[in-house]
Amino acid sequence: MNVASPPPDDGSGDDGGYPDPTPEACPVDAPPTDSLVRNFCDSVNASQQKEILDALSQFKANNCVQAGIYSNFANNGTKFTFCVSSTMLTKNANIDLATYTITINVNTITTTAVGEELFHAYQNSVYPNGTAQYNPTGRVDIEFEQAFWQDIIQTSVNAGAMNGASQSDLDAYKIWIGSITNGDTIYPRSLSAADQTQYNHFLYLYYQLHPTMGTPIYLTPQAVFSSFIYFGCK
Ligand SMILES: [Zn+2]
């Protein structure tokens, strides 16, 4: 890392942002980089940085939709600040949409956690005027759309959106995902009216599994459609 020489100490105590001239403040090696990384929070240590970089590499390697979203951000110059938290107990990660800062639970630095937040950023770019307007009202719609997207691209065996649901609801959801993807051979670019009704049904079940997110406002999953229209290879 190249750092300009600090100016002479003016005695003000304000170092103007220059690093302390102590040996431990000097990075030994330049950190590895990724097109989507603006920077890391100071608290992210070297091994955690590597875990985050590995998660990003895996995200774009997993399938063409994720590769497309990754490239879209890279081509647009969209970058993220990555932080970790040891006090985040019930979530894997979150994203501040104003600054594109992704904070990851220190115990779950995974492709799934990073990928969820990258999709939330993608949703923010697709919905007119962004998705901050859907917090809190509509948050459950945004979260269900993300889970629905994961279930399609990871194939219907996962059905993570219905985690905690009854076996019959889980089975019905898997059958429906199989139906709209023609047995995992296509990515749906739209839903028929009947399938939108089914989507809303499962959105409501998802709300019942996550009641603290508030009641649905029944948004159409336009970021899912957009990701398949622009980046789908099925
Ligand atoms: Zn989420």
Residues whose N, C-alpha, C, O or C-beta is under 5 A from the ligand:
A	BS01	ZN	E116 E143
